[in-house]
Amino acid sequence: MSDYPTVHSKYSVQVVGGAIVDSLEKPTKLLVGQRSAPEEFAGRWEFPGGKVEEVESAHDALVRELHEELGVAVRLGSEIAGPHDQGWELNEKAAMRVFFAEIVDGEPEALQDHAQVRWVKLDRDILELDWIDADEPIVRELLNIAL
Ligand SMILES: Nc1nc2c([nH]c(=O)n2[C@H]2C[C@H](O)[C@@H](COP(=O)(O)OP(=O)(O)OP(=O)(O)O)O2)c(=O)[nH]1
C-alpha cells in the first residue's frame, strides 16, 4: 500500500481546443468551426479540437485533432488558461484546455465534425456568433488577451 495521495482529476473527460489565428505574434483573424453534430451542438460555433486520448498529452491531442478535422499542421502557442488546471468547465464531466495555434501547412477544410469553418476578424463582433454556451467565457478571455 502506498502512502501517496491518489491524484483525482475533477473532470473525467479532457477536451482540447485550438484558437487558430493567422499569426501567433500579431493575430488579426480567428478560425471558427460550426459543428454539424451532435444535435445539441449542431449549428453552434466552437474551437476546433476534441477529446484527449488516454496516452496523449494535451498538445499532442490538439495537433492530432486539428489535422484530422481540418487537414492542417499547426504550431501551438500559449494557453488561454481557464480557472481549473483542466481548463474551462464544459459540463460536470468535461473540461477544455484551449491553446493558440497557427497553421504551418495546409488549407483548413471542414473534413470532420464541422458544417463549415470560417476565418473571422478578431474583434468583439465574434461574441455575436452563436457559440456553444460553455465557450462564451473562453471567447471573452481570448479577446482580453488578443486585443
Ligand atoms: N472541440 C470542441 N468541443 C467543445 C467545445 N465546447 C464544448 O462544449 N465542446 C464539447 C462538445 C463535445 O461534447 C466535446 C468534444 O467532443 P468532440 O466530439 O469534439 O471530440 P472528438 O472529436 O474526440 O469526438 P468523439 O469521436 O470522441 O466523439 O466538448 C469547443 O469549443 N470545441
The ligand as a Tripos MOL2 file, in Angstrom:
@<TRIPOS>MOLECULE
LIG
   32    34     1     0     0
SMALL
NO_CHARGES

@<TRIPOS>ATOM
      1 N1        -13.9470   20.6880  -29.8990 N.pl3     1 LIG1
      2 C1        -14.7140   21.3890  -29.0610 C.ar      1 LIG1
      3 N2        -15.5900   20.7570  -28.2430 N.ar      1 LIG1
      4 C2        -16.3250   21.5210  -27.4230 C.ar      1 LIG1
      5 C3        -16.2230   22.9400  -27.3950 C.ar      1 LIG1
      6 N3        -17.0900   23.4280  -26.4650 N.ar      1 LIG1
      7 C4        -17.7300   22.3540  -25.9320 C.ar      1 LIG1
      8 O1        -18.5970   22.3710  -25.0580 O.2       1 LIG1
      9 N4        -17.2650   21.1970  -26.5290 N.ar      1 LIG1
     10 C5        -17.7410   19.8480  -26.2130 C.3       1 LIG1
     11 C6        -18.5080   19.1970  -27.3320 C.3       1 LIG1
     12 C7        -18.2270   17.7360  -27.1190 C.3       1 LIG1
     13 O2        -19.1470   17.2600  -26.1260 O.3       1 LIG1
     14 C8        -16.8330   17.7180  -26.5150 C.3       1 LIG1
     15 C9        -15.7590   17.4990  -27.5490 C.3       1 LIG1
     16 O3        -16.0130   16.3530  -28.2130 O.3       1 LIG1
     17 P1        -15.7080   16.1100  -29.7610 P.3       1 LIG1
     18 O4        -16.8800   15.4170  -30.3340 O.co2     1 LIG1
     19 O5        -15.2670   17.3820  -30.4450 O.co2     1 LIG1
     20 O6        -14.4660   15.1440  -29.5840 O.3       1 LIG1
     21 P2        -13.8390   14.0800  -30.5580 P.3       1 LIG1
     22 O7        -13.5740   14.7420  -31.8930 O.co2     1 LIG1
     23 O8        -12.6870   13.4860  -29.8260 O.co2     1 LIG1
     24 O9        -15.0320   13.0990  -30.7940 O.3       1 LIG1
     25 P3        -15.5270   11.6720  -30.3670 P.3       1 LIG1
     26 O10       -15.2840   10.8690  -31.6060 O.co2     1 LIG1
     27 O11       -14.7870   11.1860  -29.1640 O.co2     1 LIG1
     28 O12       -16.9830   11.9100  -30.1060 O.co2     1 LIG1
     29 O13       -16.6380   19.0070  -25.9460 O.3       1 LIG1
     30 C10       -15.3020   23.5820  -28.2640 C.ar      1 LIG1
     31 O14       -15.1620   24.8160  -28.3180 O.2       1 LIG1
     32 N5        -14.5720   22.7710  -29.0800 N.ar      1 LIG1
@<TRIPOS>BOND
     1     1     2 1
     2     2     3 ar
     3     2    32 ar
     4     3     4 ar
     5     4     5 ar
     6     4     9 ar
     7     5     6 ar
     8     5    30 ar
     9     6     7 ar
    10     7     8 2
    11     7     9 ar
    12     9    10 1
    13    10    11 1
    14    10    29 1
    15    11    12 1
    16    12    13 1
    17    12    14 1
    18    14    15 1
    19    14    29 1
    20    15    16 1
    21    16    17 1
    22    17    18 2
    23    17    19 1
    24    17    20 1
    25    20    21 1
    26    21    22 2
    27    21    23 1
    28    21    24 1
    29    24    25 1
    30    25    26 2
    31    25    27 1
    32    25    28 1
    33    30    31 2
    34    30    32 ar
@<TRIPOS>SUBSTRUCTURE
     1 LIG1         1 GROUP 0 **** ****
